[in-house]
Amino acid sequence: QVQLVESGGGLVQAGGSLRLSCAASGSIFIINGMGWYRQAPGKQRELVARITSRSRTNYADSVKGRFTISRDNAKNTVYLQMNSLKPEDTAVYYCNADALQATGIVNYWGQGTQVTVSS
């Protein structure tokens, strides 16, 4: 089993910044892709940003130029630096990871962290 523990959410005014962290622990051989998704009330969960084990990244168009995803492979941790936040960024943000375990690659989700951007 792998646990993903997120931190860093909170309330911020529009134009402000937050940094999310997600640390993976447990029965891990290798963490492959890691990413952040978000779900706003009444909407489907959507990809925010994803990063491969070799730090190749992709972003949703809505966050390009404002958000930066990074990772520390030694710590099995992924970060999301969010700048120039907008009210429409308000959502629960979920960490996601593909972990290579003895049985193969298994996908895991964190419990989510609330990000609220006030106007």
C-alpha positions as CSV (number, residue, x, y, z in Angstrom):
1,Q,0.0,0.0,0.0
2,V,1.0,3.6,-0.7
3,Q,-0.2,6.6,1.2
4,L,-0.3,10.1,-0.4
5,V,-0.4,12.9,2.2
6,E,-1.2,16.4,0.9
7,S,-0.6,19.7,2.6
8,G,-0.5,23.4,1.9
9,G,-4.1,24.2,1.0
10,G,-6.0,27.1,2.5
11,L,-7.7,30.4,1.9
12,V,-6.0,33.1,-0.2
13,Q,-7.1,36.3,-1.9
14,A,-7.1,36.6,-5.7
15,G,-3.7,37.3,-7.0
16,G,-2.0,35.4,-4.1
17,S,0.0,32.3,-4.0
18,L,-0.1,28.8,-2.4
19,R,2.3,25.9,-2.5
20,L,0.9,22.4,-2.3
21,S,3.0,19.4,-1.3
22,C,2.2,15.6,-1.5
23,A,4.5,13.0,0.1
24,A,4.2,9.4,-0.9
25,S,5.1,6.7,1.6
26,G,4.6,2.9,2.0
27,S,5.5,0.0,-0.1
28,I,7.2,1.8,-2.9
29,F,9.7,0.6,-5.4
30,I,9.5,3.5,-7.8
31,I,7.1,6.4,-8.2
32,N,6.5,7.0,-11.9
33,G,4.2,9.8,-12.9
34,M,2.8,12.2,-10.2
35,G,0.2,14.8,-10.6
36,W,-2.4,17.2,-9.3
37,Y,-6.0,17.2,-10.1
38,R,-8.8,19.3,-8.8
39,Q,-12.6,19.1,-8.4
40,A,-14.8,22.2,-7.9
41,P,-18.4,21.8,-6.6
42,G,-20.7,20.4,-9.2
43,K,-17.8,19.8,-11.7
44,Q,-15.8,16.8,-12.7
45,R,-12.3,16.1,-11.5
46,E,-9.8,17.6,-13.9
47,L,-6.1,17.4,-14.5
48,V,-4.1,20.4,-13.3
49,A,-0.6,19.3,-13.9
50,R,1.4,16.1,-14.2
51,I,5.1,15.3,-14.0
52,T,7.0,12.2,-15.1
53,S,9.8,10.5,-13.2
54,R,12.2,12.4,-15.5
55,S,10.5,15.7,-14.7
56,R,8.7,16.2,-18.0
57,T,5.6,18.2,-17.3
58,N,2.2,19.0,-18.8
59,Y,-0.4,21.5,-17.6
60,A,-4.0,22.3,-18.1
61,D,-4.4,25.4,-20.4
62,S,-6.2,27.2,-17.6
63,V,-3.1,27.2,-15.3
64,K,-0.2,27.5,-17.8
65,G,2.1,30.3,-16.8
66,R,0.7,30.5,-13.3
67,F,1.3,27.1,-11.8
68,T,4.5,25.1,-11.6
69,I,4.7,21.4,-10.8
70,S,8.0,19.9,-9.5
71,R,9.2,16.8,-7.6
72,D,11.9,15.5,-5.3
73,N,12.4,11.9,-6.2
74,A,14.6,11.3,-3.2
75,K,11.6,12.3,-1.0
76,N,8.9,10.8,-3.2
77,T,7.3,14.2,-3.0
78,V,5.5,16.4,-5.6
79,Y,4.8,20.1,-5.3
80,L,2.5,22.5,-7.0
81,Q,3.4,26.2,-6.8
82,M,0.3,28.2,-7.6
83,N,0.7,31.9,-8.3
84,S,-1.7,34.6,-9.5
85,L,-4.6,32.6,-8.1
86,K,-8.1,33.3,-9.4
87,P,-11.5,32.6,-7.8
88,E,-12.0,29.9,-10.4
89,D,-9.1,28.0,-9.0
90,T,-11.2,27.2,-5.9
91,A,-11.5,23.5,-5.6
92,V,-10.4,20.4,-3.7
93,Y,-6.9,19.5,-5.0
94,Y,-5.9,15.8,-5.2
95,C,-2.5,14.3,-5.5
96,N,-2.1,11.3,-7.8
97,A,0.7,8.9,-8.3
98,D,1.6,5.8,-10.2
99,A,3.7,3.5,-7.9
100,L,5.6,0.6,-9.2
101,Q,5.1,-2.2,-6.6
102,A,5.8,-5.9,-6.6
103,T,2.5,-6.6,-8.3
104,G,2.9,-3.9,-11.0
105,I,2.0,-0.3,-11.4
106,V,-0.8,0.8,-9.1
107,N,-2.5,4.3,-9.2
108,Y,-3.1,6.1,-5.9
109,W,-5.0,9.2,-4.8
110,G,-4.5,11.5,-1.8
111,Q,-7.4,12.6,0.4
112,G,-7.5,16.1,-1.1
113,T,-6.8,19.5,0.2
114,Q,-9.1,22.5,-0.1
115,V,-8.0,25.6,-1.9
116,T,-10.2,28.6,-1.7
117,V,-9.5,31.8,-3.6
118,S,-11.6,34.9,-2.6
119,S,-12.3,37.7,-4.9
